[in-house]
């Protein structure tokens, strides 16, 4: 039968037009009055739809619409929420009021990510990367940064998890109904739907463009599930992180190449491109092709311009985590796309290898992204060092600290993750605008003004809410699986609202060691079954569909939860998602995290816990390596490195038990005469104050702006001015330097000094024959480091030209000796140009 589909819209009266506008801007996802407004229409459906205002509005018939339109209370609240929304949109923000940013009014950042975790009702995310991307975009809006996000719109998205009777994870993929999501089809001025096309080996890939609006930020999402495409092409935007490798590269081509085409189609011209992980790296290809085609640039010129306007953020702590493809696969998938185009695949393929001409080496998207970007960063201080170590072969013969990979530590969007109860508490004691400047430490100093009783009662309420949520979820699981009446009663009795509650929820990759807490079941049983100091554990998380090791850990934990001594004291919740995460991070007392260091690039869930007055108990890895200060939680280990993983598991599991038994649990139950755990509350307050003041995305996006976005934006305009005159000149200069660098000769290098004592001067001197280059082409540096200062950066001393001596240019400087000890020093000669932003980025240097 040939059915035709129609979508019938709602004919809102003028009084309610604002309601529809609010529903289609995700500002409401972190604004309580807006959420309450939609809940007011139909409270039951609001909960059933996972807080989806579009589903709530779609349920309205004309009678109910008329009722709402004539309800003075509702209309008054609608106007109040609309005023808040207008205030948010119109109030000048941090970026907008800055007067120290060149070309500020022309800046536009394009942010590419494979997933976005924006809200529980929008299934465009899988886990941590998506949540971070969503929070990044929310804070970009909050600070008024000109920002557009590019991604894919998935028909099935990531899977829903359910466990069979043996505890084995099975997957069920949803079928997303876009008409019931706050997204809109993109149309041109004539009302025609906007599409992009990519030629591929399987035929033309046609993708529809959709929009999501979040505050000031617009999302551009691509969808191939349209009738014009073949079945295989329609599936490209089916499952997120499909296990099929061929499908993965198609998704990455659509994200990168299709994303750039979508921006071009919509007339959006970013000045800054931010690649979030390696997945969107093919955007580099399309940008080069467009520059060669539209601006008549050579490949070298186009590549250099793209590089100088691109930032690459890596979230992966191991080389095996990066997608790699054979040379044949790259030619197969990109060859038809760029057949007859100015860009030749053989020109770009060498940039995806450590050794450009080694055809046996696979093409790595991460290496391609690194070589195609001038700035690169990890997502915590430790991860920045790990990333330098991973990619050190790209910059051989230089100290690791000079490898041009930086870091910006992740954060979380506090208005999204802080509970309503904590928000009211913070409004009262920190001021109602605390969320507008969470990066200001002085805002959080007033945490100490919150009375202990109020903070304790707030946390007790959040824990009780979590327990009730867990019971509802468990009963729902029992009912869905046809469980018995006794199982339903057991679910109702799960957990206690007054017991110390430990949370462990994350992706069940093996390196995260979800099994570590269960290494000694007898000892764990004694901890949990104490009559005086009861403890309970809530666990959640998904394993990747192809990760049988992760699934096995989940199965083992599920079996443990059924043992009598752990029943109703250890709970595994199925189908971890944003909604569940909110209950967990708000309600737990302790957040346990025990990855194998240094495998956790950053992590953000513990930041959300701290913002809700919870406490972290974690391996010193990722963000906690920076965040732990000795008073705001507990560490597991001291950052040791192990070669024997079994021994490491034993040592660190024993430390978990020891600290629980001897420090954490006694402190929680140490109450004064009024029943308040005063010392525990000190740790709670230290946790909120120290973590929330720094580990927030407001600070994070501001840091991205000042460290990277502004610089990239400036280079865009400098290099493109006068028909790319500056760019062409730089490429010519770099070609000259590369051709002549071998002729640079190093002469004598030495140090002059009267006495090597603190406060005295030492003069480093180096003679260089620049052999045809000019003085302004090079810089001569002296690197000085005290040998006992482990981990500290070298002191870099620029030397200046002083005279000519027998065809040698003499460079020197005066340096004051500021501290005693044994020092080491060396000289280095490098090319110098205003467009070289990292001294070693071009791998051209001479150590002397």
WODA-V133441 format. One record per residue. N is the residue number from 1. RES is the residue in one letter. SS is DSSP state (~ for helix, > for strand, _ for the rest). Layout:
N:RES:SS ; N:RES:SS
//
This chain:
1:X:_ ; 2:X:_ ; 3:X:_ ; 4:X:_ ; 5:X:_ ; 6:X:_ ; 7:X:_ ; 8:X:_ ; 9:X:_ ; 10:X:_ ; 11:X:_ ; 12:X:_ ; 13:X:_ ; 14:X:~ ; 15:X:~ ; 16:X:~ ; 17:X:~ ; 18:X:~ ; 19:X:~ ; 20:X:~ ; 21:X:~ ; 22:X:~ ; 23:X:~ ; 24:X:_ ; 25:X:> ; 26:X:~ ; 27:X:~ ; 28:X:~ ; 29:X:~ ; 30:X:~ ; 31:X:_ ; 32:X:~ ; 33:X:~ ; 34:X:~ ; 35:X:~ ; 36:X:~ ; 37:X:~ ; 38:X:~ ; 39:X:~ ; 40:X:~ ; 41:X:~ ; 42:X:_ ; 43:X:~ ; 44:X:~ ; 45:X:~ ; 46:X:~ ; 47:X:~ ; 48:X:~ ; 49:X:_ ; 50:X:_ ; 51:X:_ ; 52:X:_ ; 53:X:~ ; 54:X:~ ; 55:X:~ ; 56:X:~ ; 57:X:~ ; 58:X:~ ; 59:X:_ ; 60:X:_ ; 61:X:_ ; 62:X:~ ; 63:X:~ ; 64:X:~ ; 65:X:~ ; 66:X:~ ; 67:X:~ ; 68:X:~ ; 69:X:~ ; 70:X:_ ; 71:X:_ ; 72:X:~ ; 73:X:~ ; 74:X:~ ; 75:X:~ ; 76:X:~ ; 77:X:~ ; 78:X:~ ; 79:X:~ ; 80:X:~ ; 81:X:~ ; 82:X:~ ; 83:X:~ ; 84:X:~ ; 85:X:~ ; 86:X:~ ; 87:X:~ ; 88:X:~ ; 89:X:~ ; 90:X:~ ; 91:X:_ ; 92:X:_ ; 93:X:_ ; 94:X:_ ; 95:X:_ ; 96:X:_ ; 97:X:_ ; 98:X:_ ; 99:X:_ ; 100:X:_ ; 101:X:_ ; 102:X:_ ; 103:X:_ ; 104:X:~ ; 105:X:~ ; 106:X:~ ; 107:X:_ ; 108:X:_ ; 109:X:> ; 110:X:> ; 111:X:> ; 112:X:> ; 113:X:_ ; 114:X:_ ; 115:X:_ ; 116:X:_ ; 117:X:_ ; 118:X:_ ; 119:X:_ ; 120:X:_ ; 121:X:_ ; 122:X:_ ; 123:X:_ ; 124:X:_ ; 125:X:_ ; 126:X:_ ; 127:X:_ ; 128:X:~ ; 129:X:~ ; 130:X:~ ; 131:X:~ ; 132:X:~ ; 133:X:~ ; 134:X:~ ; 135:X:~ ; 136:X:~ ; 137:X:~ ; 138:X:~ ; 139:X:~ ; 140:X:~ ; 141:X:~ ; 142:X:~ ; 143:X:_ ; 144:X:_ ; 145:X:_ ; 146:X:_ ; 147:X:> ; 148:X:> ; 149:X:> ; 150:X:> ; 151:X:> ; 152:X:> ; 153:X:_ ; 154:X:_ ; 155:X:_ ; 156:X:_ ; 157:X:> ; 158:X:_ ; 159:X:> ; 160:X:> ; 161:X:> ; 162:X:> ; 163:X:> ; 164:X:_ ; 165:X:_ ; 166:X:_ ; 167:X:_ ; 168:X:_ ; 169:X:> ; 170:X:> ; 171:X:> ; 172:X:> ; 173:X:> ; 174:X:_ ; 175:X:_ ; 176:X:_ ; 177:X:_ ; 178:X:~ ; 179:X:~ ; 180:X:~ ; 181:X:_ ; 182:X:_ ; 183:X:_ ; 184:X:> ; 185:X:> ; 186:X:_ ; 187:X:> ; 188:X:_ ; 189:X:_ ; 190:X:_ ; 191:X:_ ; 192:X:_ ; 193:X:> ; 194:X:_ ; 195:X:> ; 196:X:> ; 197:X:> ; 198:X:> ; 199:X:> ; 200:X:> ; 201:X:_ ; 202:X:_ ; 203:X:> ; 204:X:> ; 205:X:> ; 206:X:> ; 207:X:> ; 208:X:> ; 209:X:> ; 210:X:> ; 211:X:> ; 212:X:> ; 213:X:> ; 214:X:> ; 215:X:_ ; 216:X:_ ; 217:X:> ; 218:X:> ; 219:X:> ; 220:X:> ; 221:X:> ; 222:X:> ; 223:X:> ; 224:X:_ ; 225:X:_ ; 226:X:_ ; 227:X:_ ; 228:X:_ ; 229:X:_ ; 230:X:_ ; 231:X:~ ; 232:X:~ ; 233:X:~ ; 234:X:~ ; 235:X:~ ; 236:X:~ ; 237:X:~ ; 238:X:_ ; 239:X:> ; 240:X:_ ; 241:X:_ ; 242:X:_ ; 243:X:_ ; 244:X:_ ; 245:X:~ ; 246:X:~ ; 247:X:~ ; 248:X:~ ; 249:X:~ ; 250:X:~ ; 251:X:~ ; 252:X:~ ; 253:X:~ ; 254:X:~ ; 255:X:~ ; 256:X:~ ; 257:X:~ ; 258:X:~ ; 259:X:~ ; 260:X:~ ; 261:X:~ ; 262:X:~ ; 263:X:~ ; 264:X:~ ; 265:X:~ ; 266:X:_ ; 267:X:_ ; 268:X:_ ; 269:X:_ ; 270:X:_ ; 271:X:_ ; 272:X:> ; 273:X:> ; 274:X:> ; 275:X:> ; 276:X:> ; 277:X:_ ; 278:X:~ ; 279:X:~ ; 280:X:~ ; 281:X:_ ; 282:X:_ ; 283:X:~ ; 284:X:~ ; 285:X:~ ; 286:X:~ ; 287:X:~ ; 288:X:~ ; 289:X:~ ; 290:X:~ ; 291:X:~ ; 292:X:~ ; 293:X:~ ; 294:X:~ ; 295:X:~ ; 296:X:_ ; 297:X:_ ; 298:X:_ ; 299:X:~ ; 300:X:~ ; 301:X:~ ; 302:X:~ ; 303:X:~ ; 304:X:~ ; 305:X:~ ; 306:X:~ ; 307:X:~ ; 308:X:_ ; 309:X:_ ; 310:X:> ; 311:X:> ; 312:X:> ; 313:X:> ; 314:X:_ ; 315:X:_ ; 316:X:_ ; 317:X:_ ; 318:X:_ ; 319:X:~ ; 320:X:~ ; 321:X:~ ; 322:X:_ ; 323:X:_ ; 324:X:> ; 325:X:> ; 326:X:_ ; 327:X:~ ; 328:X:~ ; 329:X:~ ; 330:X:~ ; 331:X:~ ; 332:X:~ ; 333:X:~ ; 334:X:~ ; 335:X:~ ; 336:X:_ ; 337:X:_ ; 338:X:_ ; 339:X:_ ; 340:X:_ ; 341:X:_ ; 342:X:_ ; 343:X:_ ; 344:X:_ ; 345:X:~ ; 346:X:~ ; 347:X:~ ; 348:X:~ ; 349:X:~ ; 350:X:~ ; 351:X:~ ; 352:X:~ ; 353:X:_ ; 354:X:_ ; 355:X:_ ; 356:X:_ ; 357:X:_ ; 358:X:_ ; 359:X:_ ; 360:X:_ ; 361:X:_ ; 362:X:_ ; 363:X:> ; 364:X:> ; 365:X:~ ; 366:X:~ ; 367:X:~ ; 368:X:~ ; 369:X:~ ; 370:X:~ ; 371:X:~ ; 372:X:_ ; 373:X:_ ; 374:X:_ ; 375:X:> ; 376:X:> ; 377:X:> ; 378:X:> ; 379:X:_ ; 380:X:_ ; 381:X:~ ; 382:X:~ ; 383:X:~ ; 384:X:~ ; 385:X:~ ; 386:X:~ ; 387:X:~ ; 388:X:~ ; 389:X:~ ; 390:X:~ ; 391:X:_ ; 392:X:~ ; 393:X:~ ; 394:X:~ ; 395:X:_ ; 396:X:_ ; 397:X:_ ; 398:X:_ ; 399:X:_ ; 400:X:~ ; 401:X:~ ; 402:X:~ ; 403:X:_ ; 404:X:_ ; 405:X:_ ; 406:X:> ; 407:X:> ; 408:X:_ ; 409:X:_ ; 410:X:_ ; 411:X:_ ; 412:X:> ; 413:X:_ ; 414:X:~ ; 415:X:~ ; 416:X:~ ; 417:X:~ ; 418:X:_ ; 419:X:_ ; 420:X:~ ; 421:X:~ ; 422:X:~ ; 423:X:~ ; 424:X:~ ; 425:X:~ ; 426:X:~ ; 427:X:~ ; 428:X:~ ; 429:X:~ ; 430:X:~ ; 431:X:_ ; 432:X:_ ; 433:X:_ ; 434:X:~ ; 435:X:~ ; 436:X:~ ; 437:X:_ ; 438:X:_ ; 439:X:_ ; 440:X:_ ; 441:X:~ ; 442:X:~ ; 443:X:~ ; 444:X:~ ; 445:X:~ ; 446:X:~ ; 447:X:~ ; 448:X:~ ; 449:X:~ ; 450:X:_ ; 451:X:_ ; 452:X:~ ; 453:X:~ ; 454:X:~ ; 455:X:~ ; 456:X:~ ; 457:X:~ ; 458:X:~ ; 459:X:~ ; 460:X:~ ; 461:X:~ ; 462:X:~ ; 463:X:~ ; 464:X:~ ; 465:X:~ ; 466:X:~ ; 467:X:~ ; 468:X:~ ; 469:X:~ ; 470:X:~ ; 471:X:~ ; 472:X:~ ; 473:X:~ ; 474:X:~ ; 475:X:~ ; 476:X:~ ; 477:X:~ ; 478:X:~ ; 479:X:~ ; 480:X:~ ; 481:X:_ ; 482:X:_ ; 483:X:_ ; 484:X:_ ; 485:X:~ ; 486:X:~ ; 487:X:~ ; 488:X:~ ; 489:X:~ ; 490:X:~ ; 491:X:~ ; 492:X:~ ; 493:X:_ ; 494:X:_ ; 495:X:_ ; 496:X:_ ; 497:X:_ ; 498:X:_ ; 499:X:_ ; 500:X:> ; 501:X:> ; 502:X:> ; 503:X:> ; 504:X:> ; 505:X:> ; 506:X:_ ; 507:X:_ ; 508:X:_ ; 509:X:_ ; 510:X:~ ; 511:X:~ ; 512:X:~ ; 513:X:_ ; 514:X:_ ; 515:X:_ ; 516:X:~ ; 517:X:~ ; 518:X:~ ; 519:X:_ ; 520:X:_ ; 521:X:~ ; 522:X:~ ; 523:X:~ ; 524:X:~ ; 525:X:~ ; 526:X:~ ; 527:X:~ ; 528:X:~ ; 529:X:_ ; 530:X:_ ; 531:X:_ ; 532:X:_ ; 533:X:_ ; 534:X:_ ; 535:X:> ; 536:X:> ; 537:X:> ; 538:X:> ; 539:X:> ; 540:X:> ; 541:X:_ ; 542:X:_ ; 543:X:_ ; 544:X:_ ; 545:X:_ ; 546:X:_ ; 547:X:_ ; 548:X:~ ; 549:X:~ ; 550:X:~ ; 551:X:~ ; 552:X:~ ; 553:X:~ ; 554:X:~ ; 555:X:~ ; 556:X:~ ; 557:X:~ ; 558:X:~ ; 559:X:~ ; 560:X:~ ; 561:X:~ ; 562:X:_ ; 563:X:_ ; 564:X:_ ; 565:X:_ ; 566:X:_ ; 567:X:_ ; 568:X:_ ; 569:X:_ ; 570:X:> ; 571:X:> ; 572:X:> ; 573:X:> ; 574:X:_ ; 575:X:_ ; 576:X:_ ; 577:X:_ ; 578:X:~ ; 579:X:~ ; 580:X:~ ; 581:X:~ ; 582:X:~ ; 583:X:~ ; 584:X:~ ; 585:X:~ ; 586:X:~ ; 587:X:~ ; 588:X:_ ; 589:X:_ ; 590:X:> ; 591:X:> ; 592:X:> ; 593:X:> ; 594:X:_ ; 595:X:_ ; 596:X:_ ; 597:X:_ ; 598:X:_ ; 599:X:_ ; 600:X:_ ; 601:X:_ ; 602:X:_ ; 603:X:_ ; 604:X:_ ; 605:X:~ ; 606:X:~ ; 607:X:~ ; 608:X:~ ; 609:X:~ ; 610:X:~ ; 611:X:~ ; 612:X:_ ; 613:X:_ ; 614:X:_ ; 615:X:> ; 616:X:> ; 617:X:> ; 618:X:> ; 619:X:> ; 620:X:_ ; 621:X:_ ; 622:X:_ ; 623:X:_ ; 624:X:~ ; 625:X:~ ; 626:X:~ ; 627:X:~ ; 628:X:_ ; 629:X:_ ; 630:X:_ ; 631:X:_ ; 632:X:_ ; 633:X:> ; 634:X:> ; 635:X:> ; 636:X:> ; 637:X:_ ; 638:X:_ ; 639:X:_ ; 640:X:_ ; 641:X:_ ; 642:X:_ ; 643:X:_ ; 644:X:_ ; 645:X:~ ; 646:X:~ ; 647:X:~ ; 648:X:~ ; 649:X:~ ; 650:X:~ ; 651:X:~ ; 652:X:~ ; 653:X:~ ; 654:X:~ ; 655:X:~ ; 656:X:~ ; 657:X:~ ; 658:X:~ ; 659:X:~ ; 660:X:~ ; 661:X:~ ; 662:X:~ ; 663:X:~ ; 664:X:~ ; 665:X:~ ; 666:X:~ ; 667:X:~ ; 668:X:~ ; 669:X:~ ; 670:X:_ ; 671:X:_ ; 672:X:_ ; 673:X:_ ; 674:X:_ ; 675:X:_ ; 676:X:_ ; 677:X:_ ; 678:X:~ ; 679:X:~ ; 680:X:~ ; 681:X:~ ; 682:X:~ ; 683:X:~ ; 684:X:~ ; 685:X:~ ; 686:X:~ ; 687:X:~ ; 688:X:~ ; 689:X:~ ; 690:X:~ ; 691:X:~ ; 692:X:~ ; 693:X:_ ; 694:X:_ ; 695:X:_ ; 696:X:> ; 697:X:~ ; 698:X:~ ; 699:X:~ ; 700:X:~ ; 701:X:~ ; 702:X:~ ; 703:X:~ ; 704:X:~ ; 705:X:~ ; 706:X:~ ; 707:X:~ ; 708:X:~ ; 709:X:~ ; 710:X:~ ; 711:X:~ ; 712:X:~ ; 713:X:~ ; 714:X:~ ; 715:X:~ ; 716:X:~ ; 717:X:~ ; 718:X:~ ; 719:X:~ ; 720:X:~ ; 721:X:~ ; 722:X:~ ; 723:X:~ ; 724:X:~ ; 725:X:~ ; 726:X:~ ; 727:X:~ ; 728:X:~ ; 729:X:~ ; 730:X:~ ; 731:X:~ ; 732:X:~ ; 733:X:~ ; 734:X:~ ; 735:X:~ ; 736:X:~ ; 737:X:~ ; 738:X:~ ; 739:X:~ ; 740:X:~ ; 741:X:~ ; 742:X:~ ; 743:X:~ ; 744:X:_ ; 745:X:> ; 746:X:> ; 747:X:> ; 748:X:> ; 749:X:> ; 750:X:> ; 751:X:> ; 752:X:> ; 753:X:> ; 754:X:_ ; 755:X:_ ; 756:X:_ ; 757:X:_ ; 758:X:_ ; 759:X:_ ; 760:X:_ ; 761:X:> ; 762:X:> ; 763:X:> ; 764:X:> ; 765:X:> ; 766:X:> ; 767:X:> ; 768:X:> ; 769:X:> ; 770:X:_ ; 771:X:_ ; 772:X:_ ; 773:X:_ ; 774:X:_ ; 775:X:~ ; 776:X:~ ; 777:X:~ ; 778:X:> ; 779:X:> ; 780:X:> ; 781:X:> ; 782:X:> ; 783:X:> ; 784:X:> ; 785:X:> ; 786:X:> ; 787:X:_ ; 788:X:_ ; 789:X:_ ; 790:X:_ ; 791:X:_ ; 792:X:_ ; 793:X:_ ; 794:X:_ ; 795:X:> ; 796:X:> ; 797:X:> ; 798:X:> ; 799:X:> ; 800:X:> ; 801:X:> ; 802:X:> ; 803:X:> ; 804:X:> ; 805:X:> ; 806:X:_ ; 807:X:_ ; 808:X:> ; 809:X:> ; 810:X:> ; 811:X:> ; 812:X:> ; 813:X:_ ; 814:X:_ ; 815:X:> ; 816:X:> ; 817:X:_ ; 818:X:_ ; 819:X:_ ; 820:X:_ ; 821:X:_ ; 822:X:_ ; 823:X:> ; 824:X:> ; 825:X:> ; 826:X:> ; 827:X:> ; 828:X:> ; 829:X:> ; 830:X:> ; 831:X:> ; 832:X:_ ; 833:X:_ ; 834:X:_ ; 835:X:_ ; 836:X:_ ; 837:X:_ ; 838:X:_ ; 839:X:_ ; 840:X:_ ; 841:X:_ ; 842:X:_ ; 843:X:_ ; 844:X:_ ; 845:X:> ; 846:X:> ; 847:X:> ; 848:X:_
//
